[in-house]
């Protein structure tokens, strides 16, 4: 979990995200009786632009105003310019010992991002039904404990465990979106694909309708054109068919870890990987995934491939996933995730946001700095949110995740506490990103 900064711990500051090119009012209120805003005290508020500051400004603020507190809250208005990070500095005009200088950032975004919720999720994880350690419901509750807003269990070749995770919490007042999913392994195809949110199982479809699968894949293989070996042609056609089925059932198809190093080489082959990128039948690319520290080169290569494809003019929606096979005191779990900029926490909106390219992949390996991957503009905004907004959200989620585990353990009080907490995390985000309740 990311650490809450001093300013965010002891002061409620809202909104933290404003509309670029418009006037916004920022409010600051001390928390926990940490400081008292005396009504007769004067405060100087300065606003600095982090980017595009005039070369001859000498670090001078864009604006400086003097304001007084009203009913324990300090409020000031400012005309924010272009999309970027702004630094707000608040200091007393009187005794500085009684009020230390505060500095906190505010981010201005343009209309396409303004008001969207930064939702965190993991769409590739396993339970003890395949090669994971814990039950599906334990995995779901653990996801909430680390701040996730949405998740899907994606056991190897199995769709039912994801339903089991949903049913374990059916009817409970949760803000965690538990989605259906599976990792798909077609016959004679080494490519791993994840189905996120689809209404039906593709693995089961292949097993029960194998003649149909074989016939339709053969037809697709014949249509791929020259330039591929027979083996690659069959594998690529199989992938195209799988992604078509995921999409037809309302799911998001994810192309997984193409630089997974197994034994003496990478799987899938470079020929297959190139053909999949050229045709782009998937909805999202797993740009970083669940690699251990000794496997980090694979993520580095996947990121490099993302930039190479982008340089060719391709738009690649991306996700980051843990591919965790254990949640309790395990590596990988929580190391990688996706941040999606979505108008709501519904499955449809999250899927649409990813397809539209409004997502980034986050790497937060234990004891290391947080890194974000994706388009530069979204990366910069996400770094701000991960530092200034999401830690407080994650604390709310952690308490709810503990209550979910208590519910599984038979605590009859847990449901009432979950009901009382419902909506808190989303309200927290809405207040800070400027979305109306």
LINSULMO-V907725 format. One record per backbone hydrogen bond with DSSP energy under -0.5 kcal/mol. CO is the residue of the C=O (numbers start at 1). NH is the residue of the N-H. E is the energy in kcal/mol with one decimal. If there is no record, write none. Layout:
BEGIN
CO & NH & E
CO & NH & E
END
This chain:
BEGIN
5 & 9 & -2.0
6 & 10 & -2.3
7 & 11 & -1.3
10 & 31 & -2.9
11 & 13 & -0.7
12 & 29 & -2.2
14 & 27 & -2.9
16 & 107 & -2.9
18 & 109 & -2.4
19 & 22 & -1.1
22 & 80 & -2.1
24 & 26 & -0.5
24 & 78 & -2.3
26 & 76 & -2.0
27 & 14 & -2.0
28 & 74 & -3.0
29 & 12 & -3.5
31 & 34 & -2.1
36 & 38 & -1.2
38 & 41 & -1.7
38 & 69 & -0.5
41 & 69 & -0.7
42 & 93 & -2.2
43 & 45 & -0.5
43 & 67 & -2.7
44 & 91 & -2.2
45 & 65 & -2.6
46 & 89 & -2.9
47 & 62 & -2.9
47 & 63 & -1.2
48 & 50 & -0.5
48 & 87 & -2.7
54 & 57 & -2.0
57 & 60 & -1.1
63 & 47 & -2.2
65 & 45 & -3.2
67 & 43 & -2.7
70 & 73 & -1.4
73 & 70 & -2.8
73 & 75 & -0.5
74 & 28 & -2.4
76 & 26 & -2.8
78 & 24 & -2.4
78 & 80 & -1.0
80 & 21 & -0.7
81 & 21 & -1.9
84 & 108 & -2.8
85 & 50 & -2.7
86 & 88 & -0.5
86 & 106 & -2.9
87 & 48 & -3.0
88 & 104 & -2.4
89 & 46 & -2.6
90 & 102 & -2.8
91 & 44 & -3.5
94 & 96 & -0.7
95 & 98 & -0.9
95 & 99 & -0.7
99 & 92 & -0.6
102 & 90 & -2.5
104 & 88 & -2.8
106 & 86 & -3.6
107 & 18 & -2.6
108 & 84 & -1.0
109 & 20 & -3.0
110 & 113 & -2.0
110 & 114 & -2.0
113 & 116 & -2.1
117 & 119 & -1.3
117 & 342 & -2.3
119 & 340 & -3.1
120 & 149 & -3.5
120 & 150 & -1.5
121 & 338 & -2.7
122 & 152 & -1.5
124 & 323 & -2.0
124 & 324 & -0.7
125 & 154 & -2.9
127 & 130 & -1.7
127 & 132 & -2.9
134 & 128 & -2.9
135 & 139 & -2.1
136 & 140 & -2.1
137 & 141 & -2.3
138 & 142 & -2.3
139 & 143 & -1.8
140 & 144 & -1.5
141 & 145 & -1.7
142 & 146 & -1.0
143 & 146 & -0.6
143 & 148 & -2.2
144 & 147 & -1.8
149 & 177 & -2.8
150 & 122 & -1.2
151 & 179 & -3.0
155 & 158 & -1.5
155 & 183 & -2.3
159 & 162 & -1.1
159 & 163 & -1.0
160 & 164 & -2.2
161 & 165 & -1.9
162 & 166 & -1.6
163 & 167 & -2.9
164 & 168 & -1.7
165 & 169 & -0.6
166 & 169 & -1.3
167 & 170 & -1.1
169 & 172 & -2.2
172 & 174 & -1.7
175 & 177 & -0.5
176 & 178 & -0.8
177 & 151 & -2.2
177 & 179 & -0.7
179 & 153 & -0.8
180 & 197 & -3.6
182 & 184 & -0.5
182 & 195 & -2.8
183 & 157 & -2.8
184 & 193 & -1.2
186 & 189 & -1.2
192 & 256 & -2.0
193 & 184 & -3.6
194 & 196 & -0.6
194 & 254 & -2.6
195 & 182 & -1.4
195 & 197 & -0.6
196 & 252 & -2.6
201 & 205 & -1.1
202 & 206 & -2.4
203 & 207 & -2.1
204 & 208 & -2.5
205 & 209 & -2.0
209 & 213 & -2.4
210 & 214 & -2.9
211 & 215 & -2.3
212 & 216 & -2.8
213 & 217 & -2.6
214 & 218 & -2.0
215 & 219 & -2.0
216 & 220 & -2.1
217 & 221 & -2.8
218 & 222 & -1.9
219 & 223 & -1.0
220 & 223 & -0.6
220 & 224 & -0.5
221 & 224 & -1.1
229 & 233 & -2.7
230 & 234 & -1.9
231 & 235 & -2.1
232 & 236 & -2.8
233 & 237 & -2.2
234 & 238 & -2.0
235 & 239 & -2.0
236 & 240 & -2.6
237 & 241 & -2.4
238 & 242 & -2.4
239 & 243 & -2.7
240 & 244 & -2.1
241 & 245 & -2.1
242 & 246 & -2.4
243 & 247 & -2.2
244 & 248 & -2.3
245 & 249 & -1.2
246 & 249 & -0.6
246 & 251 & -2.7
247 & 250 & -1.8
249 & 199 & -2.7
251 & 253 & -0.5
252 & 196 & -2.2
252 & 254 & -0.5
253 & 283 & -2.3
253 & 284 & -1.8
254 & 194 & -2.0
254 & 256 & -0.7
255 & 286 & -2.5
257 & 260 & -1.2
259 & 261 & -0.5
260 & 262 & -0.7
260 & 267 & -2.3
262 & 265 & -2.2
265 & 262 & -2.9
267 & 260 & -0.8
269 & 273 & -2.6
270 & 274 & -2.5
271 & 275 & -1.9
272 & 276 & -2.3
273 & 277 & -2.3
274 & 278 & -2.3
275 & 279 & -1.8
276 & 280 & -2.8
284 & 255 & -2.4
285 & 287 & -1.7
285 & 319 & -2.1
288 & 321 & -1.8
289 & 291 & -2.3
292 & 295 & -2.0
293 & 296 & -1.4
295 & 298 & -2.1
295 & 299 & -0.6
296 & 300 & -2.1
297 & 301 & -2.3
298 & 302 & -2.1
299 & 303 & -2.4
300 & 304 & -2.2
301 & 305 & -2.4
302 & 306 & -1.7
303 & 307 & -2.1
304 & 308 & -2.2
305 & 309 & -2.7
306 & 310 & -2.3
307 & 311 & -2.2
308 & 312 & -0.8
309 & 312 & -0.6
309 & 314 & -1.9
310 & 313 & -1.7
314 & 316 & -0.7
315 & 317 & -0.6
317 & 285 & -2.7
319 & 287 & -1.3
319 & 288 & -1.0
324 & 126 & -2.3
325 & 133 & -0.7
327 & 329 & -0.8
327 & 330 & -0.7
331 & 333 & -1.5
332 & 335 & -2.5
332 & 336 & -0.8
335 & 364 & -4.1
337 & 362 & -3.0
338 & 121 & -2.3
338 & 340 & -0.5
339 & 360 & -2.2
340 & 119 & -2.8
340 & 342 & -0.9
342 & 117 & -3.3
346 & 350 & -2.4
347 & 351 & -2.6
348 & 352 & -2.3
349 & 353 & -2.3
350 & 354 & -2.1
351 & 355 & -2.4
352 & 356 & -1.9
353 & 358 & -2.9
354 & 357 & -1.8
357 & 359 & -0.7
358 & 341 & -2.7
360 & 339 & -2.3
361 & 373 & -2.8
362 & 337 & -2.0
362 & 364 & -0.5
363 & 371 & -2.7
365 & 368 & -1.9
371 & 363 & -3.3
373 & 361 & -2.3
375 & 379 & -2.6
376 & 380 & -2.5
377 & 381 & -1.7
378 & 382 & -2.8
379 & 383 & -2.3
380 & 384 & -1.5
381 & 385 & -2.2
382 & 386 & -2.9
383 & 387 & -1.3
384 & 388 & -3.1
385 & 389 & -2.0
385 & 390 & -3.0
389 & 392 & -0.7
389 & 393 & -1.2
390 & 394 & -2.8
391 & 395 & -1.5
392 & 396 & -1.3
393 & 397 & -2.1
394 & 398 & -2.4
395 & 399 & -1.5
396 & 400 & -1.6
397 & 401 & -2.7
398 & 402 & -1.8
399 & 403 & -1.7
400 & 404 & -2.1
401 & 405 & -1.9
402 & 406 & -2.2
403 & 407 & -2.4
404 & 408 & -1.9
405 & 409 & -1.5
406 & 411 & -2.6
407 & 410 & -1.7
410 & 412 & -0.6
411 & 414 & -0.9
413 & 417 & -1.8
414 & 418 & -2.5
415 & 419 & -2.4
416 & 420 & -1.9
417 & 421 & -1.4
418 & 422 & -1.2
421 & 424 & -2.2
423 & 427 & -2.4
424 & 428 & -2.5
425 & 429 & -1.9
426 & 430 & -2.9
427 & 431 & -2.3
428 & 432 & -1.1
429 & 433 & -2.2
430 & 434 & -0.9
430 & 435 & -1.4
432 & 16 & -1.8
432 & 17 & -2.1
433 & 115 & -1.1
END
